[in-house]
């Protein structure tokens, strides 16, 4: 938020009816939960929503379901648009580039702080799905580059993405690897049969434990990162 506070929210289940899509009601519920933590609600709130990948959901419907003094700016970030690593690119501790394509889209990339010899390896395509404040694409590009520089990671593909997408990506990898690990699933099913039955299977039990750890443990958010 504007004060630098961060939170982590996980859905009730890792599975969705449609691939790569969340329900509008889930997104509205998550945003409202965040809004409830805002101390001064009289000033209104501007939300920047970064959608990892194509924005399948109905964000006009979502925006219209929020309080009147809330604006929702949604940008879709499509990863790994192209490889542009080249010898003549500038080098340095942190450098970036961006270019507007039209009134709704731009591309951006940065060297992900890999040292003086590093190069930009990926460009990301960004599209403004909703833009109620009429923000310029140059401004949005600089915001995403600034968010990318906040990442606490040294992996190029992750660090070149804006926070919080970078961490959501890492977390999704971890969860997917764990709930698809046959040896882990076998161990959990044999060691915690009652808990697995109650959760609806070993994979769902593993996910519920990860969710509980992140949301309840004092160091859960650090673990999520």
N, C-alpha and C positions, 0 to 999 in steps of 0.2 A: 504494500500500500504506500501512500505518500510519506509514511513515517519509516518505511523500510522493514516493516513486519511481514513475515511470510507464514503461510499455512499450507498444509498438504491435505488433499481430500481424495479418498478412494471410493469408487462405486461399490455397491453391495456385492457385485459379482464381476468376474473378469470377462464374462461372455455377453454378447449382444445378439439380438435377433438378426441384425444386418451387419455385415462386416464393415469395420471402420466407421461405425455410426453410433452415437449415443442418442438417447431419447431427449426430446426438448424439455420434458418435465424434469428429468434429472439435472440438466444444465440450469434450468430456472431455479430449482431447489438449491443447487450448489451456490449460485450467485446470491440468492436471498440469504443463505447462511452467512456468506461473507459480508453482505450489507448489514446484517444484524450486529456485526462487530464494530461498525463505524460509529465513532463516538458522537460526532455532531452531524445529525441527519438533515438539519435545516439548510445546509449549504448546497446540497445536491452532490452527486457522485458521478465522476466520469470513469467508466470501466474500459480498459483495453483488453480484449479477449483474443488470445493468440490460438488459432485453430491449427493443430499439427496435421497437415495434409489438406485434402479437399474438404470444403465446408458443405457436407451433405445435409446438415440440419437446417431447419427454417429459423433463421436468426431474426427475421422481421417479427415473426410470432413471438420469439423469446424476448425481444426488445419491448414489444407491446405489452408483455406480461409483467414487466418490471415497474416499480414505482415511477410516477411522472417526473420526479426530479433526478432520475438516473439516465445517463446516456450510455449506450453500448456501441463501442467501436470494435468491429470484428475483422481481423485480418487472417487470411489463410496462408500458411507457410508451407510450400512444397519443397521438400528436401532434395539435395543432390540433383539439381537440375542439369548440370553439366560439369565436366572437368575442365579447368582452365589453367592448370599449373603450367607455367612457362618460365623460361630463363630470364626474360626481360621484365618480369613483374617486380615491383619494388619490394625490398625486404626491410625488416626492422622488428622491434619488440611487438608492436601492434600496428597494423595498418589495415585499411579496409577500402572497399569501393562499392558504389551503388549507382544505379541508373534507372530513371523512370521510363516506363514503357508507354503508359498512357495515364489517364486520370485515376485509374483504379489499380494499376499494377506496377511493380518495380522488381528489380533483381538486386541482390546484395551478397557480398562475401567478405570474409576477413581471414587473416592468417592464423587465427586461433592461438596466438602467442607461443609458437613453437620454436622461438629463437631467431637469430639473425638470418639464418639460411632458409627459413621457412617460406613457403609460397601459399597463396590461396589455392585450395584444391577443389572447392565446391562453390557453386553459386546457387542461391536459393531464390525461387520465385515467390513473390508475395502479392496477394490480391486483397484489396479492401472490400470486404463483403458488405459491411454497413459502415457508414462514415457520417454520422449525424452532425459532427462538429466541422465537417468540411476540411479535414486535415490534408495538407499537401503531402504528396508521396515522398518528397525529400525529407520532410520532418519525420514521417513514420520510419523511413529507412534509417535515419540517425538514431531513433529510439531503439530499434531492433539491434543495431550495431552496439549501442551502449549496453543493452541487456545481455548481449552475447559476451561482452567483456566482463560481466559479473560472474561468469561460470568458474567454478573451482575444479577444473579438470584440465588434463593435458592431451586429451585425445582429439585430434583434429576434427573428425566428423561430428563429435558432440559439441566441442567448444565453439564451432562455427555457427551453432544454432542459438537463438535467444533464450535466456532464462524466461520462463520456466520450462519451455519445450525440451531443452537439453536434458534436464533432470527427469522429466516425464518419460523421455525416450529411454534413458538409462534404466529407470525403474521398470518400464514395460519389458525391457529385455530380461531383467532379472526375474520378474514374476513369470514371464513366459517360459524361461529356461527351467524354472523350478517346477511349475505345474505340468511340464511336459517331460520331466526327467523320470524315465521308467524305473530306475533303481531307487530314486527317492520316493516315488509313488508306492513302490512295493514295500519299502521300509516303513513308511508312514501307515500304510494300510494294515501291516502286521503289528505294528507297535501301538497304534491308537485306533483299534477297530470301532469302538463305540463312538468316538469323536467323529470318525469318518462317516459313519452311518448317519449321525445327527446332522452333519454338514451337507450330506448328499454326495459323498465321494471323497477320495483322498486329495484330488486336485483342489476342490473347493475348501477342504479343511486347511490345506497349506495356505491358500489365499486368505482365508479368514484369520489365520494366525499372523500373517504378514500385515494385514490391515489392522489387527488389534495392536500389534507391536508399534506400528507407525503412529497410530492415533492415541495410544494410552501411555506408552513408555516415555519417560522424561527425555530420552535421547532418540525418540522415534523419528523425528524429522531429520536429524543428522543421519540416521540410518537410511532414510529414504534417499537422501542426496548421495 
